[in-house]
Amino acid sequence: MVNEGKGRLFRRKDGKYLIYLPKDLAEDSMFPFKGYESLKVRIKFELGDDKLVIEKWDKGEGAD
């Protein structure tokens, strides 16, 4: 089971930011997001913390 990996946060030339997830992590049988080619997610953090929380965006939570 792979529940941790080294990823990367980077900025593209067009100014957008992307988060890279290692293939082994994303394809692990216990990875929480399965069967999606694209998925809307909510990303949040707390001030002073060095962690991001990524969770599936529910349909009833408003516009993009």
N, C-alpha and C positions, 0 to 999 in steps of 0.2 A: 504494500500500500504506500502510495506517495501522497503525503498531505502537506508537503512543504517543498518549495523550489525557489531557485533564484530567477527572478523576473527582471523587468526593466520598465521604467517610466521614461518616455522620451517625447520630445516636441518635434513635429514634422515641419517642413519648410512652409506649409500653409498656415502654421500657427496652432493646429490642433494637437492635442496630447493623446498619446496611446499608451496602454499598459500591455506589455507582452507577458504572457503566461507560458511557462514551459510546457511542451507537448505532453510529457510524462505526467505532469500534475493535472492538466485539463482532461486527459483521457483516462485517468484513474477511475476505477469502478465506484469509488466513494465520492468523487467530485460532485458538488451539489447542482451544477447546471449541466443537464444531459440532453442530447438530441437537438441542440439549437445551432443553426448556422449563424444566426444573429439574435440577440436578446437585449431588450431594454433593461437597464439596471439602474439602481439608485446607488450613488457613491457618496459617503459622508465621512467626516472626521471630527474630532473634538480638538479645540484649541489647546496647544501645548502638548499634544500627543503625536506620536510618529506612526500612527496606524490609520489605514483606510478600511472602511467597512463597505463591502459590495454585496448588494442583495437584489433579488429579482424585483422589478418594478411591477406592481399589481395594476391591472387594467383600470380600476376605479380610483386611481390616485391623481388624476389630473392630466393636463396636457404635457407635451414634450418640454 
